[in-house]
Amino acid sequence: MKEIDQVLTTHIGCHNTFYLANLYEPSDCAKPRDPTHVTVGKDDCIGEHSDKETSLDPSKSIISVSLGDTRKFIIRVRADWITSFTASQRILGEIDLGHGSVIEMCPGMQSLLSHEVPRRNEGDMIKYPTVWGCRINLTGRVIHSSSSTV
């Protein structure tokens, strides 16, 4: 992690005090390198959310590094801001997160916007073919100095 943080500090200017690592692996993939063994709608994803942990410093950016399979990343206006709109009406943008992609979620983003990596549909399985069978996400955060745990 020290090497990743050095690269991010050099190229983005963000130094993080904590990294959260998540492995997103297809739940029913018997042969991870063979996309024919992934059942559509049951592969790895993370639902719509905002990172609102009280231990995070809200004046600092959150950095997300994506490794492995390419996935869709959706950014929306939070549902509690626009209650009369559907999830698809609240979409501000979609980004393809390929291997090595880095996203900076600037201060204030979590209070106004949400994000997700949705379940893949048949079209996504063609657009984002499984190469490694999984995706690793490293999320760099700055923890309040008074917080001892996340």
N, C-alpha and C positions, 0 to 999 in steps of 0.2 A: 504494500500500500504506500510505502514511503516514496517509491519511484513514481507511482501514479500521481501522488500529491505534488511531487516536484514538477512533473510535466504540466499539471493543471495550474500550479502557481506561476510557472514561467510563461505559459501561453495564454492563460485566461486572467491571471492576477488574483485567483481565489485560493486561499489557504484554508483547509478544513481541519477541524480538530477531531472529527469522527467520521468513519465510513461504515455504512450499512451495506452488506452484500446479500443479495437475494439470487437464488437459483430458480429459474422458471423452467420446469421440465415437463414435457407432455406426460399426462397422468397414465395414459394407456399405451405408451409407445414401447413395444417389445424390442424393436430394433431402432434405436434413436437415429441412426444415419439413413434409415429407409422411410421416406415420407408416406409410403403406402400403409404403414402401420399406425399412423396418427388418425384418430377419429375426429372428424370435423366437429367443432363445438365443445370438445372435451380436452383441448390442449391448454397450455399455460397461458395465463392472463392475470391482470390485476384490475379490479373494477374501479369505477370513477371515485376519486378521493382527492383530498387536499392534505398536505403534510402540515398538521397543526399541533405537533407535540409541544408542550409547554417548555420543554428543555431546549428547544431550538432558538437560536438568536434570530428574531424576525428582521433584523437590519442587515442580515447577510444572505447571500445567494445560496441556493441548494444546487449542487452540481450532480448530474446523472451521467454515468458512463455505461454504454451498452456494449456487451461482448457476446458473440455467438450469432444465432439466427436473427435475421432482419424481422422486425415487427412494426406494426402501426402504433403510433402514439397520438392520442387525441387530446386536445385542449378545449375545454368548455368554460363558459360562464357558469359559476356555481348555481345549483338549483335553488338555493335559498335567496339568491339575488333576483332571479326571474322565474317565479313560481308558475306562471301561466304558459311557459314554453316547454316543449318536449325536449328530450335529451338531444335529438338530432338538430333541433332548432337552436340549441345553445352552443353548437360547435363553432369554435373560432378558427381552428386549423387542425390539420392532420400532418404528421411528419413520419417519414420512414426512418426508423432507427436501425441502421446497418451496423455491422461489426466495427467497433471503434468510435461510434457516434458519441458526441458529448452535447448535453443540453444544459444551459444555465437557466434555472428558474430564479428570477430576480426577486429582491425583497418586495413584498406586497402581493406577489402572484398568488400565494396560498390563500390569502384572505378574499380574493376576488374570483379566482379561477380554480377549476379542478382538472385532473388529468387521469388518463387510463391507458392501459394496453389491453384492448378488447380481445375477446375470443375470436379466433379465425373462422371465416366462412369458406366455402369452396373457392371463391374467387381469390381470397387471401392466400389459400394454400398454393395456388398457381403463381400469384405475384410474389409471395415470400416463401420459396421452397425451403424445406428443412435441409440444412447442410450438417450442422453439428447435433441437432436434435434438442438443443436447449439454448437458453439465453441467460446470461448472468448480468445483473444490474448492480453497479457500485454507485451508491448515493453518498456524496460528500456533504457534510453538514458542519456548521459551527454550533457547538453546544455552549450555553451560558456557562461562565466560569463557576457559578454557584451550584450547577447541576453535577451530580456525581454519576448518574446513570440516565439512560434513555428509556 
